[in-house]
Amino acid sequence: MTRITSVFIDLVRVETRLYNVVSARLRAEQGLGLGQFEFLEIIDRVPDCRVLDIVGEVAITVGAVSKAVDRLVEAGWCRRAAHPSDRRSSVLRLTPEGEKLLTASRPVVDRELRALTAGIPQADLTRLASTLAALRTTLESAAEPA
């Protein structure tokens, strides 16, 4: 196995394990999974957030995002509203219940991630963040149509 293949496999395995542990903790304490948390975070952060904005951030299909948003709406955590300038589109807004859930969930995610990375020196985490940001930029640039 080449070094780059080994790095790739490690990256995938670490992401999967981190995701599963954090998601399980979040589900146990707040009743939502990490994917739902991420969607709520995006809806909260992106002004006039649309399904396509979430698609652009998480790199999954429109259909998958639309179904996930439907579940958030059914749970009462967000709602669809008319887009202010595009009648063909709708914007997503957190409901008061969704805002409350997101506020309560943020420290759970942060606490779990801090606990899981407690043995890693801060300088290494900073370097890892920079490396992952560079890789993400490269991948996102490569995915854009020419």
C-alpha positions in Angstrom: 0.0 0.0 0.0 1.4 3.4 -0.9 1.8 6.2 1.7 -1.0 8.3 0.1 -3.4 5.4 0.1 -2.6 4.7 3.8 -3.2 8.4 4.6 -6.5 8.3 2.7 -7.7 5.1 4.6 -6.7 6.6 7.9 -8.5 9.9 7.1 -11.7 8.0 6.2 -11.5 5.7 9.3 -10.9 8.6 11.7 -13.7 10.6 10.2 -16.1 7.7 10.5 -15.2 6.9 14.1 -15.3 10.6 15.1 -18.7 11.1 13.3 -20.2 8.0 14.9 -19.1 8.8 18.5 -20.1 12.4 18.3 -23.4 11.6 16.6 -24.2 8.9 19.3 -23.5 11.4 22.1 -25.6 14.1 20.4 -28.5 11.7 19.8 -28.4 10.4 23.5 -28.3 14.0 24.9 -30.4 16.0 22.5 -32.3 13.5 20.3 -30.7 14.5 16.9 -27.9 13.1 14.9 -24.8 14.9 13.8 -26.0 15.2 10.2 -29.2 17.0 11.4 -27.0 19.2 13.7 -24.9 20.1 10.7 -27.9 21.1 8.6 -29.3 23.2 11.4 -25.9 24.9 11.7 -25.9 25.7 8.0 -29.5 27.0 8.0 -28.6 29.2 11.0 -25.4 30.6 9.5 -26.4 31.1 5.8 -28.7 34.1 5.2 -31.8 33.0 3.2 -30.5 29.5 3.2 -31.8 27.2 0.4 -31.5 23.5 -0.1 -28.9 24.2 -2.8 -26.8 26.1 -0.2 -26.7 23.0 1.9 -25.9 20.8 -1.1 -22.9 23.1 -1.9 -21.6 22.8 1.7 -21.9 19.1 2.3 -21.5 17.8 -1.3 -24.4 15.4 -1.4 -27.3 15.3 -3.8 -30.3 17.7 -3.9 -32.6 14.8 -3.3 -30.8 13.7 -0.2 -30.7 17.2 1.2 -34.3 17.8 0.3 -35.4 14.6 2.1 -33.3 15.5 5.2 -34.8 19.0 5.3 -38.3 17.4 5.0 -37.4 15.5 8.2 -36.2 18.6 9.9 -39.5 20.3 9.0 -41.5 17.3 10.2 -39.6 17.4 13.5 -40.5 21.1 13.9 -36.9 22.3 13.9 -37.1 24.4 10.7 -39.6 25.7 8.2 -39.7 26.6 4.6 -40.6 30.2 3.7 -41.1 32.0 0.3 -37.8 33.2 -1.1 -37.8 37.1 -1.1 -36.6 37.4 -4.7 -37.2 34.0 -6.4 -40.7 32.6 -6.4 -39.4 29.2 -7.6 -37.3 28.7 -4.5 -37.9 28.7 -0.8 -35.6 29.6 2.1 -35.1 27.6 5.2 -35.5 29.2 8.7 -35.0 27.6 12.1 -38.1 27.5 14.2 -37.8 28.7 17.9 -37.6 24.9 18.8 -34.8 24.4 16.2 -32.9 27.4 17.6 -33.3 26.1 21.1 -32.1 22.6 20.1 -29.1 24.0 18.1 -28.1 26.2 21.1 -28.3 23.2 23.4 -26.5 20.9 21.0 -23.4 23.0 20.2 -21.8 22.5 23.6 -22.4 18.7 23.4 -20.6 18.5 20.1 -17.8 20.8 21.3 -17.4 18.9 24.6 -17.3 15.5 22.9 -14.8 16.7 20.2 -12.5 18.2 22.9 -12.6 15.0 24.9 -11.8 12.9 21.9 -8.9 15.1 20.9 -7.6 15.9 24.4 -4.4 13.9 23.9 -3.4 15.7 20.7 -1.2 18.8 21.2 -2.9 22.1 20.1 -0.1 22.8 17.6 -0.9 19.5 15.9 -4.6 20.2 15.8 -3.9 23.6 14.3 -1.6 22.1 11.6 -4.3 19.4 10.9 -6.9 22.1 10.5 -4.7 24.0 8.0 -4.0 20.8 6.1 -7.6 19.8 5.9 -8.7 23.3 4.8 -6.1 23.2 2.0 -7.3 19.7 0.9 -10.9 20.8 1.0 -10.2 23.9 -1.1 -8.4 21.7 -3.7 -11.2 19.3 -3.8 -13.9 21.9 -4.0 -12.0 23.8 -6.8 -11.6 20.5 -8.7 -15.4 19.8 -8.4 -16.3 23.2 -9.9 -17.3 23.2 -13.6 -14.7 24.7 -15.9 
